């Protein structure tokens, strides 16, 4: 049976893989296209998660990341970690994600769950954390953004499911299902 750290790490790795799989089979426009009012896009989600992860498992535990993240520099455009510029390729962002994950994995493997660190961007009373807390936090953060990517991917091309090898959705008549959901919403909402 896995120990707690191994289990938490396995879940984080699964969420990373799920997020990255949302890029599969799409062209450059589709992975960069803003699909919500706030500009949420697939490649931006990958870039953001990589950036955040290297902060939580790098800076927090005084294990600096060797790579450069210019979108966090003074004067960078607002929200620059949530989208890819025309000069940033898919390959660069995916490679960054892999490098950040490897950096995080090294921290996770090197430290015990009760190892402590400091999150300088959190409030004073919450700054002291353990590796255990950061593993939970980053697993939840990654899962949250993988969920965003699920919805964005469905909006882009209709693809659904966790990953191609694990679709985790029922094989049903989706048009009839949606029609039933809409009918119930209209009935309860008084929209007939």
C-alpha positions as CSV (number, residue, x, y, z in Angstrom):
1,X,0.0,0.0,0.0
2,X,1.3,3.5,-0.9
3,X,2.3,5.9,1.8
4,X,0.5,9.2,2.0
5,X,3.2,11.2,0.1
6,X,3.2,8.7,-2.7
7,X,-0.6,8.8,-2.9
8,X,-0.7,12.6,-3.0
9,X,2.0,12.8,-5.5
10,X,0.3,10.2,-7.8
11,X,-2.9,12.3,-7.8
12,X,-0.9,15.4,-8.7
13,X,0.8,13.6,-11.6
14,X,-2.6,12.3,-12.8
15,X,-4.1,15.8,-12.9
16,X,-1.0,17.2,-14.7
17,X,-1.5,14.5,-17.4
18,X,-5.2,15.2,-17.7
19,X,-4.5,18.9,-18.2
20,X,-1.8,18.4,-20.8
21,X,-4.0,15.9,-22.7
22,X,-6.5,18.7,-23.5
23,X,-4.0,20.1,-26.0
24,X,-3.9,16.8,-28.0
25,X,-5.1,16.9,-31.5
26,X,-5.7,20.6,-31.6
27,X,-4.2,23.3,-33.9
28,X,-2.4,26.4,-32.6
29,X,-5.5,28.6,-32.8
30,X,-7.7,26.1,-30.9
31,X,-5.3,25.8,-28.0
32,X,-4.8,29.6,-27.7
33,X,-8.3,30.8,-28.4
34,X,-10.0,32.6,-25.6
35,X,-13.2,30.7,-24.8
36,X,-14.6,32.7,-21.9
37,X,-15.3,36.4,-21.1
38,X,-12.1,36.4,-19.1
39,X,-10.0,34.9,-21.9
40,X,-9.6,31.3,-20.5
41,X,-7.7,29.2,-23.0
42,X,-6.1,25.8,-23.0
43,X,-2.4,26.7,-23.5
44,X,-2.7,29.5,-20.9
45,X,-4.0,27.0,-18.3
46,X,-1.0,24.8,-18.9
47,X,1.4,27.8,-18.6
48,X,-0.4,29.0,-15.5
49,X,-0.3,25.7,-13.7
50,X,3.4,25.2,-14.5
51,X,4.2,28.7,-13.2
52,X,2.2,28.3,-10.0
53,X,3.6,24.8,-9.3
54,X,7.2,26.0,-9.5
55,X,6.3,28.7,-7.0
56,X,4.7,26.4,-4.5
57,X,7.4,23.7,-4.7
58,X,10.3,26.0,-5.4
59,X,10.2,29.4,-3.8
60,X,8.2,28.2,-0.9
61,X,10.8,25.6,0.1
62,X,13.8,27.7,-0.8
63,X,14.5,25.5,-3.9
64,X,14.7,28.1,-6.7
65,X,13.8,27.2,-10.2
66,X,16.6,27.7,-12.7
67,X,14.3,28.7,-15.5
68,X,13.0,32.2,-16.2
69,X,9.4,33.2,-15.9
70,X,9.3,36.7,-17.6
71,X,5.5,37.0,-17.1
72,X,6.1,37.5,-13.4
73,X,8.7,40.2,-13.9
74,X,8.0,43.8,-13.0
75,X,6.1,45.5,-15.8
76,X,4.8,42.3,-17.4
77,X,1.3,42.5,-18.8
78,X,-1.5,41.7,-16.4
79,X,-2.4,38.0,-16.2
80,X,0.5,37.2,-18.5
81,X,0.8,33.7,-17.0
82,X,-2.7,32.9,-18.3
83,X,-2.0,33.1,-22.1
84,X,0.7,32.4,-24.6
85,X,2.2,35.2,-26.6
86,X,2.7,34.8,-30.3
87,X,6.4,34.3,-29.6
88,X,5.8,31.4,-27.1
89,X,5.3,28.1,-28.9
90,X,3.2,25.2,-27.7
91,X,6.4,23.2,-27.5
92,X,8.0,25.8,-25.2
93,X,5.0,25.9,-22.9
94,X,4.7,22.1,-22.7
95,X,8.4,21.8,-22.1
96,X,8.1,24.5,-19.4
97,X,5.3,22.4,-17.8
98,X,7.5,19.3,-17.8
99,X,10.5,21.2,-16.4
100,X,8.4,22.8,-13.6
101,X,6.9,19.4,-12.8
102,X,10.4,17.8,-12.7
103,X,11.5,20.6,-10.3
104,X,8.5,20.0,-8.2
105,X,8.9,16.3,-8.2
106,X,12.5,16.7,-7.0
107,X,11.3,18.8,-4.1
108,X,8.5,16.4,-3.2
109,X,10.9,13.4,-3.3
110,X,13.6,15.2,-1.3
111,X,11.5,16.5,1.6
112,X,9.3,14.8,4.2
113,X,5.6,15.7,4.4
114,X,6.2,17.7,7.6
115,X,9.0,19.8,6.0
116,X,8.1,23.5,6.4
117,X,8.2,26.4,4.0
118,X,6.9,29.9,3.6
119,X,4.4,31.2,1.0
120,X,5.4,34.9,0.9
121,X,2.3,35.9,-1.2
122,X,-0.1,34.5,1.4
123,X,-1.4,36.4,4.4
124,X,0.9,36.6,7.4
125,X,-1.1,34.1,9.6
126,X,-1.1,31.5,6.8
127,X,2.4,31.7,5.4
128,X,4.0,28.8,7.2
129,X,3.1,25.6,5.4
130,X,4.2,22.0,5.2
131,X,5.0,19.9,2.1
132,X,1.8,18.0,2.9
133,X,-0.3,21.1,2.7
134,X,1.4,22.2,-0.6
135,X,0.8,18.8,-2.1
136,X,-2.9,19.0,-1.3
137,X,-3.1,22.6,-2.3
138,X,-1.4,22.0,-5.7
139,X,-3.4,18.9,-6.4
140,X,-6.6,20.8,-5.9
141,X,-5.2,23.8,-7.9
142,X,-4.3,21.5,-10.8
143,X,-7.6,19.6,-10.7
144,X,-9.5,22.9,-10.7
145,X,-7.7,24.1,-13.8
146,X,-7.9,20.7,-15.4
147,X,-11.7,21.0,-14.9
148,X,-11.6,24.4,-16.6
149,X,-9.7,22.8,-19.5
150,X,-12.4,20.1,-19.7
151,X,-15.0,22.7,-20.3
152,X,-12.8,24.8,-22.6
153,X,-12.0,21.7,-24.7
154,X,-15.6,20.7,-25.0
155,X,-16.4,24.3,-26.2
156,X,-13.5,24.1,-28.7
157,X,-14.4,20.8,-30.4
158,X,-16.9,18.9,-28.3
159,X,-14.3,16.4,-26.8
160,X,-15.2,15.2,-23.4
161,X,-13.6,13.0,-20.7
162,X,-10.5,13.0,-18.5
163,X,-8.1,11.6,-21.1
164,X,-8.5,9.6,-24.3
165,X,-7.5,6.3,-22.5
166,X,-9.9,7.2,-19.6
167,X,-13.0,8.9,-21.0
168,X,-14.9,8.7,-17.7
169,X,-18.2,9.8,-19.3
170,X,-21.2,7.6,-20.0
171,X,-22.0,6.6,-23.6
172,X,-25.5,8.1,-23.8
173,X,-27.6,10.1,-26.3
174,X,-26.2,13.5,-25.3
175,X,-28.7,15.5,-27.4
176,X,-31.6,13.8,-25.6
177,X,-29.9,14.3,-22.2
178,X,-29.3,18.0,-22.8
179,X,-32.9,18.4,-24.0
180,X,-34.1,16.8,-20.7
181,X,-31.9,19.1,-18.6
182,X,-33.1,22.1,-20.5
183,X,-36.7,21.1,-20.1
184,X,-36.3,20.7,-16.4
185,X,-34.6,24.1,-16.1
186,X,-37.3,25.8,-18.1
187,X,-40.1,24.2,-16.1
188,X,-38.5,25.1,-12.7
189,X,-37.4,28.5,-13.9
190,X,-40.8,29.4,-15.4
191,X,-39.4,29.8,-18.9
192,X,-41.9,28.0,-21.1
